Amino acid sequence: MTSGNLSDEPIAYRDSEAISRLCGIADLFLTHDREIHTRTDDSVLRLYRGEPLFLRRSRGYVPRAVTLPAQQTSVLAVGAELKATFCLTRAGQGFMSQHIGDLKNAATLASLEENVRHLEGLLEIAPELVAHDLHPDYLSTLFAQELGLPCLAVQHHHAHMASCMAENSLEGEVIGVILDGTGYGSDGTIWGGEFLLGGYHGFRRCGHFGHLRMPGGDAAVKEPYRMALSALYGVYGSELFDQPFPFLSQVGEGDRPLFLKMLERGINSPLTSSCGRLFDAVSALIGVRSRISYEGQAAIELEALAERGTPSRPYPFLVKGEGCHVIDFGPMIASICADMAAAREPADIARAFHQTVAAAAFEVCRSIREESGCGSVVLSGGVFQNRLLTEEVAQLLSDGSFDVHCHRLVPPNDGGLALGQAVIAGSMAAAGHLQ
């Protein structure tokens, strides 16, 4: 027995709607004479260092207010696309909505519109400004632009950083370590392994993960073996299919020249600095998961494997550049390949990979601190749902005398993004930067 909805659509919460939409799926319907007035998914939490960490903030916690760093004008922030929530602000409080879902179809967009109207009425808030993601094609962006209010586009990872700052009541400048799967960058490329320096009024990109190509574009998200091909191409070039890795058997002989051409020429293979895609690459490479059936599956299973591994030294990596530090994980990929050839335990490889990502993040933060004098760090983005990586990163930073801040009140994933958008918009409005 479960709440009823078609895949990727919101929960049907009216009896007539449920019966009409689900009559070909459900065998029985359990109804009640008391109407449900608002659809609300369950909240989902996990433990981090003995304290709860939200993966989804919904039933039981909404619309409990989050105290904002300062009083501000009333803002509606509509989030991004995945794990959509919105935020309404009034004076010094931010009210996050329940989980809406992934804004990829008309039904979920209609749910967003309905819940915005409901919460505005319930809280008696009339927003004067609307904030949305920088991505021009998100349904949330189009919704925001049709409201007839002044709009502010907020870069995805800046919003993540501001979200963690806001719930920790931070002011001034911080270093933002923002690790996730996908976010539209200020330069039009796909970001996701980012080191930002700034605050609510703006940011500077001070570092990022080295770029990998995504062969097939969005198809690489659902088929992590494509990211493994990209990572191997950086090590072996056109000889990648001559290597003895088991996952390569899934690529047919006829498709191999096509993949090589895509990687060599960048055809339908956009560049990304995404941490999530790096996790996908390693997961497929060591035989954990080559194709996924739900978001983040390859990374989740890689974390579970790593928790069984024995801690060891991190793999080698390089940090290149001044001003903007780029992490080259090529030496790590080459070392993982050598360990596989030597039949090292996959769990130990997975654990060393986590340690390497953490060590690289620490090195970049240390370089940014040397250049800027800033020693306060916030950790945000969906990859920080990974307990093992979060603990590794936080411990290294704490041992290195950084002041480390994590999420507690809203999720580190895109479910907490709207809070950051709202505070950025309110701060920009207060400073007169919207004219």
C-alpha positions in Angstrom: 0.0 0.0 0.0 1.3 3.4 -0.9 0.3 6.9 -1.8 -0.6 6.9 -5.5 1.1 8.6 -8.4 2.3 7.8 -11.9 6.1 7.8 -12.3 7.5 11.3 -12.2 4.1 12.9 -11.4 2.9 14.3 -8.1 0.8 12.3 -5.6 -2.9 12.2 -6.4 -4.5 13.4 -3.2 -8.2 13.9 -4.3 -10.3 10.8 -4.4 -11.8 11.5 -7.9 -8.4 12.3 -9.3 -6.8 9.2 -7.9 -9.5 6.9 -9.2 -9.4 8.4 -12.7 -5.6 8.5 -13.0 -4.8 5.2 -11.3 -7.7 2.9 -12.1 -5.5 0.9 -14.5 -2.8 0.4 -11.9 -4.2 0.0 -8.4 -6.3 -3.0 -7.4 -8.0 -1.3 -4.5 -8.5 2.3 -3.2 -8.6 3.2 0.5 -10.5 6.5 0.9 -11.8 8.5 3.8 -14.6 11.0 4.4 -12.1 13.7 5.6 -10.7 15.6 2.6 -6.9 15.9 2.1 -6.2 19.6 1.4 -2.5 19.5 0.5 -0.3 16.9 -0.9 2.8 16.4 1.2 5.5 13.7 0.7 7.2 12.1 3.7 10.4 13.7 5.0 13.6 11.7 4.6 16.6 12.0 6.9 19.8 10.2 7.7 22.3 10.5 10.5 25.5 12.5 10.2 27.8 12.6 13.2 24.9 11.6 15.4 22.6 14.4 14.2 19.8 14.4 11.6 20.6 15.5 8.0 17.6 16.1 5.7 17.6 14.4 2.3 14.0 15.6 1.9 12.3 18.2 4.1 8.6 17.9 3.9 5.9 16.4 6.1 6.3 17.4 9.8 8.7 20.2 9.1 6.9 22.5 6.6 6.1 25.3 6.8 8.3 25.7 9.9 10.3 28.9 9.4 14.1 29.2 9.0 15.5 32.3 10.6 17.2 34.5 8.0 20.5 36.4 8.6 18.7 39.8 8.2 15.3 41.4 7.7 14.4 41.5 4.0 11.7 42.2 1.4 9.3 39.5 0.7 10.7 37.1 -2.0 9.4 34.0 -3.8 12.3 31.7 -4.8 11.3 28.8 -7.0 14.3 26.5 -6.9 15.7 24.7 -9.9 14.5 21.5 -11.5 15.3 18.4 -9.4 13.8 17.9 -5.9 11.9 21.1 -6.4 10.9 23.2 -3.4 10.1 26.9 -3.2 10.7 29.5 -0.4 8.7 32.5 0.7 10.3 35.1 2.9 8.7 37.6 5.3 10.8 40.0 7.3 13.5 37.8 9.0 11.9 34.4 8.2 12.1 32.0 5.3 9.3 29.5 4.8 10.3 26.5 2.7 7.7 24.5 0.9 7.2 20.7 1.0 8.9 18.5 -1.6 7.3 19.1 -5.0 9.2 16.7 -7.1 11.2 17.0 -10.3 9.9 19.8 -12.5 10.0 17.9 -15.8 6.3 17.8 -16.8 3.1 19.8 -16.8 1.6 17.9 -13.8 4.5 18.7 -11.5 4.6 22.4 -12.7 0.9 22.6 -11.9 1.6 21.2 -8.4 4.2 24.0 -7.9 1.8 26.7 -9.0 -0.9 25.3 -6.7 1.3 25.1 -3.7 2.7 28.6 -4.2 -0.8 30.0 -4.1 -1.7 27.9 -1.1 1.3 28.9 1.0 1.1 32.6 0.0 -2.5 32.5 1.2 -1.8 30.6 4.4 1.1 32.9 5.4 -0.5 36.0 4.0 2.7 36.8 2.0 2.6 38.9 -1.2 6.1 38.6 -2.7 7.6 41.7 -4.3 10.5 39.8 -6.1 11.0 36.4 -7.5 14.3 34.5 -7.7 15.0 31.5 -10.0 17.9 29.4 -11.4 20.2 30.8 -14.0 19.2 27.9 -16.4 17.0 29.5 -19.0 15.0 26.3 -19.9 13.9 25.1 -16.5 10.2 25.0 -16.0 10.7 26.9 -12.7 12.5 29.7 -14.6 9.6 30.0 -17.1 7.1 30.0 -14.3 9.0 32.7 -12.4 9.2 34.9 -15.6 5.4 34.7 -16.1 4.5 36.0 -12.7 4.8 39.6 -13.6 7.2 40.4 -10.8 10.8 41.6 -10.9 13.0 38.6 -11.5 16.5 37.7 -10.4 18.4 34.8 -12.0 20.7 33.2 -9.4 23.6 30.9 -10.3 23.0 27.4 -9.1 26.1 26.8 -6.9 26.0 30.4 -5.5 22.5 29.5 -4.3 23.8 26.3 -2.7 26.5 28.3 -0.9 24.0 30.9 0.3 21.6 28.3 1.5 24.2 26.8 3.9 25.3 30.3 4.9 21.8 31.4 5.7 20.8 28.4 7.9 24.1 28.9 9.8 23.5 32.7 10.2 26.7 33.5 8.4 27.6 37.0 7.1 30.5 38.3 5.0 32.7 36.0 2.8 33.1 32.3 3.0 34.6 29.5 0.9 31.9 27.4 -0.7 32.7 23.8 -1.5 29.8 22.9 -3.7 29.7 19.4 -5.0 26.7 18.1 -7.0 25.7 16.5 -10.3 24.6 19.3 -12.5 24.2 23.1 -12.4 24.2 25.7 -15.1 27.5 27.7 -14.8 28.0 31.4 -15.3 30.1 30.5 -18.4 27.3 28.4 -19.9 29.0 25.0 -19.2 27.9 22.3 -16.7 29.4 22.9 -13.3 29.3 20.6 -10.3 32.7 20.4 -8.5 33.0 24.0 -7.4 35.1 26.2 -5.0 33.5 29.6 -4.6 34.6 32.6 -2.6 32.0 35.2 -1.7 28.7 35.9 0.1 25.1 36.8 -0.6 26.0 39.7 -2.9 28.2 37.8 -5.3 31.0 35.2 -5.7 34.1 34.4 -7.6 34.9 30.9 -8.9 38.3 30.1 -7.3 38.5 26.4 -8.3 36.8 23.5 -9.8 37.2 19.8 -10.8 39.0 19.2 -14.1 36.6 18.8 -17.0 35.3 15.5 -18.3 33.3 15.1 -21.5 29.8 13.7 -21.2 29.5 11.4 -24.3 25.9 11.6 -25.4 25.1 14.6 -23.2 22.2 13.7 -20.8 22.5 10.0 -21.7 25.7 10.0 -19.7 23.7 10.7 -16.5 21.6 7.5 -16.9 24.5 5.4 -18.3 27.6 5.9 -16.1 29.7 3.7 -18.3 29.9 6.7 -20.7 31.6 8.8 -18.0 34.0 5.9 -17.4 34.9 6.0 -21.1 35.5 9.7 -20.8 37.8 9.2 -17.8 39.7 6.4 -19.5 40.1 8.4 -22.7 42.0 11.0 -20.6 44.5 8.2 -19.6 44.7 5.9 -22.7 43.4 8.1 -25.5 42.3 6.2 -28.6 43.6 2.9 -27.0 41.0 2.9 -24.3 39.1 0.0 -25.8 42.3 -2.1 -25.8 42.2 -2.1 -22.0 41.0 -5.2 -20.0 38.2 -3.5 -18.0 35.1 -5.7 -17.6 32.6 -2.8 -18.2 34.0 -2.3 -21.7 32.3 -5.5 -22.8 29.0 -3.6 -22.6 30.0 -1.3 -25.5 29.4 -3.1 -28.8 32.1 -3.2 -31.4 30.1 -1.1 -33.8 29.7 1.7 -31.2 33.3 1.9 -30.2 34.5 4.1 -33.2 31.5 6.4 -32.5 32.4 6.9 -28.9 36.0 7.6 -29.9 34.9 10.2 -32.4 32.7 11.8 -29.8 35.5 12.0 -27.3 38.1 13.2 -29.8 36.0 15.9 -31.4 33.6 16.8 -28.6 30.6 15.8 -30.7 27.5 15.8 -28.5 29.9 15.5 -25.6 29.6 18.7 -23.4 32.3 19.4 -20.8 31.4 19.2 -17.2 33.3 19.8 -13.9 30.6 17.7 -12.1 31.6 15.8 -9.0 28.6 13.6 -9.5 29.8 12.5 -12.9 33.2 11.7 -11.5 31.5 9.4 -9.0 29.6 7.8 -11.9 32.9 7.3 -13.8 34.6 5.5 -10.9 31.5 3.5 -10.1 31.3 2.1 -13.6 35.1 1.7 -13.9 35.4 -0.6 -10.9 32.3 -2.6 -11.8 29.7 -1.2 -9.3 27.1 0.3 -11.7 27.1 0.9 -15.4 23.5 1.9 -15.9 21.1 3.4 -13.3 17.4 3.1 -12.7 17.1 6.1 -10.3 19.0 9.3 -9.7 22.4 8.9 -8.0 22.3 5.1 -7.9 25.9 4.7 -9.0 27.2 7.1 -6.4 25.0 5.6 -3.7 26.3 2.1 -4.3 29.9 3.3 -4.6 29.5 4.9 -1.1 28.0 1.7 0.3 31.0 -0.3 -1.1 33.5 2.3 0.2 32.1 1.9 3.7 33.3 -1.7 3.7 36.8 -0.7 2.5 39.9 -0.2 4.6 41.2 3.4 4.8 44.6 4.0 3.1 46.6 6.8 1.4 44.7 8.9 -1.2 45.5 8.4 -4.8 47.6 11.0 -6.5 46.1 14.1 -8.1 47.3 17.5 -9.4 46.1 21.0 -8.7 46.9 23.4 -11.5 46.5 27.1 -12.1 46.6 30.3 -10.0 43.6 32.3 -9.1 41.3 29.5 -10.3 42.6 26.1 -9.1 41.7 23.1 -11.3 41.9 19.6 -9.9 43.3 17.1 -12.4 42.1 13.6 -11.3 43.9 11.9 -14.2 46.6 10.5 -12.0 43.9 9.0 -9.7 42.2 7.3 -12.6 45.5 5.9 -13.8 46.2 4.6 -10.3 42.8 3.0 -10.0 43.4 1.2 -13.3 46.7 -0.1 -11.9 45.0 -1.3 -8.7 42.4 -3.1 -10.7 45.1 -4.8 -12.8 46.7 -5.8 -9.5 43.3 -7.3 -8.2 43.0 -4.8 -5.3 39.7 -5.2 -3.5 37.0 -2.9 -5.1 35.9 -1.8 -1.6 39.4 -0.5 -0.8 39.6 1.2 -4.2 36.2 2.9 -3.5 37.4 4.0 -0.1 40.6 5.4 -1.5 38.6 7.3 -4.1 36.5 9.0 -1.4 39.7 9.9 0.5 41.2 11.4 -2.7 38.2 13.6 -3.4 38.4 14.8 0.2 42.1 15.5 0.1 41.8 17.4 -3.2 39.0 19.6 -1.7 41.2 20.3 1.3 44.2 21.3 -0.9 42.1 23.8 -2.9 40.5 25.3 0.2 44.0 25.7 1.7 45.2 27.5 -1.4 42.2 29.8 -1.4 42.7 30.6 2.2 46.4 31.5 1.5 45.3 33.9 -1.2 42.2 35.4 0.4 42.7 35.0 4.2 39.2 33.5 4.4 39.0 30.5 6.7 35.3 29.8 6.9 34.0 27.0 4.7 30.4 25.9 3.9 29.7 22.4 2.4 26.7 22.1 0.1 25.4 20.3 -2.9 23.8 16.9 -3.4 27.1 15.0 -3.1 27.2 16.0 0.5 24.4 13.6 1.1 27.3 11.1 1.1 28.1 10.6 4.8 31.5 9.1 4.2 32.7 11.9 2.0 31.2 14.6 4.1 33.0 13.3 7.2 36.3 13.0 5.4 36.1 16.6 4.0 34.9 18.1 7.3 37.5 16.3 9.3 40.4 17.4 7.1 39.2 21.0 7.1 38.7 21.0 10.9 42.1 19.5 11.4 43.4 22.3 9.1 42.0 25.0 11.4 39.1 25.9 9.1 35.7 26.9 10.5 33.4 24.3 8.8 29.6 24.6 8.4 27.2 21.9 7.1 23.5 21.7 6.5 21.1 20.9 9.3 17.8 22.7 8.6 17.4 22.2 4.9 18.9 19.5 2.6 22.3 19.9 0.9 20.7 18.8 -2.3 18.5 21.0 -4.6 15.7 20.7 -2.1 17.5 23.4 -0.1 18.3 25.6 -3.1 15.4 28.0 -2.9 16.5 29.2 0.5 19.8 30.4 -0.9 18.0 32.0 -3.9 15.7 33.9 -1.6 18.4 35.2 0.7 20.6 36.3 -2.3 17.6 38.1 -3.9 16.7 39.8 -0.6 20.3 40.9 0.0 20.7 42.2 -3.5 17.4 44.2 -3.2 18.5 45.7 0.2 21.8 46.8 -1.4 20.0 48.4 -4.3 21.7 46.1 -6.8 18.5 45.1 -8.7 18.0 48.4 -10.6 
